[in-house]
C-alpha cells in the first residue's frame, strides 16, 4: 500500500503486470488472455470469414450472440449494407456490429473501440503459389482484434465504467486487391460507419488489428501519431511503465487501415497493429498459415490490459 498525493494506491503484481488503481477506490479489472484466446480459436473454427462464405454468416452470428450476453438490453445493433465487388461484379451483404455500454455516462463522455471481423478472401502473400487463391483463416488478421474486444465486453458487463464505451466490429476491411484498384475495396465497414455516424463524436477511438502474434511488435503507427499524438504517447508510455514488451516505444510507418477512415471523419483514432519500423511484422500475413498456432494469449493480454487502462483510468 502506497500513499501518494493524498490518494491510496494499491498495487497488485500478477503475471508480470502491475495493476494500479485508477483513483481512490477503483481498480483496473484484470484482462484474461486465455479467455480471449478461446474467442480467437472459436472464430477460426468457422473457417474463413470472408464475405459470401459460410464462415462469414457463422462468424456474424457468433459475435452477435456473444455480445448479446454482455451488453445491456438493446445494446447490440447490426448495421447491414450492400457492396458490389468492382473486380468480380458480385454483390455482397456486409454487416458492422455495434455494442454500447453505459448508455448515459458522466458528462456524456464516450470512447470507441474497433476491430475488423472479416478475413481476406485470398492468400495472395502465401509462399505456395497454388494456395494464393484460397481464403485465409485469419487467426491474427481478423480474429485477434475481435477476441480482445469480446473479452473487453465481458469485463464491461460486470464492471460498469464511468465513461460510455462503444465497440464496433467492421466488416469488409480486407476485401480488396490494391494492385487492381488501389484501396477502393478495402475498409468498407469503416467507410459505411463514418458515412452514417451522424453527430456521433466520441472522445477518441482505438483500433486493434493483428494483435495476437506470439512475436508481436506494436510500434507507434504513423497516421495515429499524425491525428492523435497525445493518445499514442499515453498508451505507449503506460505500456513502457508496465514493462509490456510487445509495445515498442519508437515511431513506425504509416499503415492504411480502418483508423484512417475514422480519423478523416473527425474521430481521433489510434491503431495498435503488428508492424516494425518498415513493414508488416507478421510473416504469416495474408497467408494460409495465419492460424491460432501463431498466436499467444500473452499478446492478447497486453493489448487488452492497455484498453482497460484507457477505459477505467
N, C-alpha and C positions, 0 to 999 in steps of 0.2 A: 504494500500500500504506500503510495507516494502522495504527499501533499504539495501542490504546485499552484501558485496564483489563486489561492483561496478555493480550489476545486480538489475533490478527491478523485484521483485517477487510479483505477485498478488495472494492473497488467496481468495477463494470463499467457503463459508460454505453452503452446500446444503445436506439435508437429513442426517446430522450427519457425512458427509465425507468432509474433507478439500481438495480441489483440488488446487495444486500448479503448477505454470508454470514450464515447462521443460527447460526453458532457458530464453533468453532475450525477446522473442516475441511469444512464442508458449505455448498454454495451452494444458494440457491433456484433451481430449474430455470426456464428461460425458458418462457413461455406463448406458443404460436404462434397468434396471432389469425387469420391467413389460413387455417390448417388448421381452426380452429374454425368459420370462416365456411363452409368446404366442408361441414362436418357440417350446418350450418344449411340450406344450399341443398339438400343431399341429401334432407332430410326434406320440404321443401316440394315436391319433385318428385313425391312420392306424392299430392299434393293435400291436401285437408282430412283431418285425422286424428281426427275426432270419432267416438265410439263407434258401432259398427254400420256404418261406412263402409269401402269397400275400402282407403282410405289408412290407416285405423286398424290393420288387420291388417298391411299392409306396413310401417308405422312400427314396430310391435311387433317384427316380425322383424328389421328393420334395427338397432334399438337393441340387441336381444339379441345379434345377430351381431357388432356392433362391440365390445360389452363382453366377449364370449367371447374375442376376440382379445387382450384386455388383462388380464383378471382371472385369478387363479390357478385351477387345476383345481377345479371345484365352487364357484367363487367367484361364479357368477351364478345367481340364483334368480328365478323368476317367482311372483307372488302373485295368482292369479286370484280374482275374486269377482263375484257377480251383483248387478245393480241394476235395480230396476223404476222406470221414469220415472213420477213422480206426476202428470205432465201428460198424456202420451200413453199411459200404461199399457202401455208396451213394456218388455220385459226385455232387458238387455244383459249381456254378459260383459266386465268391465273387468279390467285387469291392471296391478299395480305390478311394477316391475322393480328388482331389488336386486343390486348388485355389491359385494363386500367385498375389501379389500386389506389385507395384513399381518394375518393371522388371529390371530397371537399377539404383539401389540405389547408393548413395555416397559410394565410397571405396568398392563397391561390397558386402557390409555387408548385410547378410540376417539372419532372425530368423525364427524358425519353431514353429507353434502351432498345437497341435494334440488332437484328441479325438477319441473314437470308436463310430460308429453309429449303430452297430448291437445290438441285445438283446439276452439274454440267451434262448436256446430252451426248457429248463426245469426248473421248480421252485423247485430245489432239496433241498432248505432250508425252504420250506413252512411248517408251523406247522401242516397243514392239509395234511396228507399222500396222500389222494386221489387227491390232486392238484399238487403233486410233479412232475408229468409227463407233466404238462401244460407249455406252453411257457409264458414268463413274458412280461408285458407291458414296463418295463424298463424306467420309468419316470426319475429316478435319475441315474440308472446304464445303460446309453446309451444316453437318450435324453438330459440330463442336460449339458453334455460337448458340444454336438452339438449346443445346444441353445446358450451357451456363445459364441462359435466361429462364429455362424451365425450373432450374433449382432456385434461382432468384425468386421466381413466382411462388414457389413452395414456401420459401422463407418469409416473403411478404404476407402470406396468408395467415401467419401466426405471430408476426412481429410488425404491427402497423407502423409505418414511418410517419414522420411529421410532414414530409413532402408528398405530393402526389407522384405516382410512378406509372408511366405508360410503357408497355412492352409491345413492340411491333416486329412481326416476322414478315420480311419481304419475300415475295415470290419473283421468279424471273430475273434474278440478279445475274445469273451465269449462263444465259441462253445464247449469246451472240457469237459471231465469228469476226474478230477485228480485222482480219486480212481481207474480208469481203466488204463490210460496210461500217468499218470503224467501231464505235461504241453504241451505235443506234439500237441494237437489240440486247444491250446489257442494262442492268439497273432498272428493270421495267416496273417492279413493285415500288421502288423508291420514287420513281418519276410519278406514278399514279398517286401515291400518298402525298407527295409535295403539291401536285396539281389540285388535290381535293381537300387539303387540310384546312382551308378557310382561315379563320383567325387563330387557329391553334398555334401557340408560341411558347413552348417550354423554355425553361431557363437555359438548358443545354441538352445535348444528346451524346450518347456513346454508342458506337457501332462496334460489335465484336465479330471478327471474321477470321477463320483459320486460327483458332485459339486453343487447339488441343494437342499439338505435336509434342512428342517427347523432348525434342531439341529446340523448342520454340525460342525465338529471339524477337522481342517486340521493341523495335526502335521507335523513336518519336517521328511519326509519319509526317511528310511534308505539307500536305494540304491541311492537316489538323493544326500544325504549327502556324499556318497562314491565317486560318479562320478562328481558331480557338486556342491561342498560345497559353493563356493563363490556366486553362483546364488541362492542357497537355502537361504542363510543369507540375500542377497539383497532383496528377496521377503518378507521373514518373518519380517525383520527389518522394511521395509516400511509399512507392514500391521500393525505392532505394533505401529508405529508412527502415523498412521491414525486411530487407535482405531478400527480396524476390528476384531471383537471378534471371528469370525469363524476360524481365523488363530491362532493356539496355538504355542507359541514360545518355544516348547520343542521337543526333539528328539522322533520320533516314530519308529515303527518296519519297517523291510524291507518287501515290498509288491511286489510280482511278477505281472508285468503289462507291457504294451507296451513300457514303458520308458526303461526297462531293455534291450530290443532288440536294441533300438536306442543308448543307451549308449555303448553297446558292439560293435556297428557298427562305433563308433567314434564320435557320436554327443552328447555332454554333455547335459543331459536332466533331468529336474526336474518334479516330479509327484505331482500335487495337488490333493489329494484324501481324502475322508472322513474316517479317521482312528483315533483310540485313541492310547493309549500307548501300547496296546497289541493285538488288533484285529480290524477287520472292525467295524466301529462305527454304521453303518446304520442298524437298526434292521429289515428293510424290504428287505435287500439284498438277491437277488435270490429267492424272493417270489412273489406270485401273488398280493401282497399288495404294490408293488413298483409303485405307481400311482401318478398323479400330486398333489393329496391332501396332500402328504407327503413332498412336495417341496415348496420353497419360492423364490419369486423374489429378496428378500434382499440378500440371499446367492449368487444367481447368480450375483447380482450387485457387491458384494465384490470381487468375483473371476474375473469378467470381468474388474473391475477397476484396479486390480493388473496387469493384462495383458496389459492394456493400458499404465500403467506407464512404463512397460518394452519396449513397442513399441515406445512411444513418449518421454521417459526420456532421 
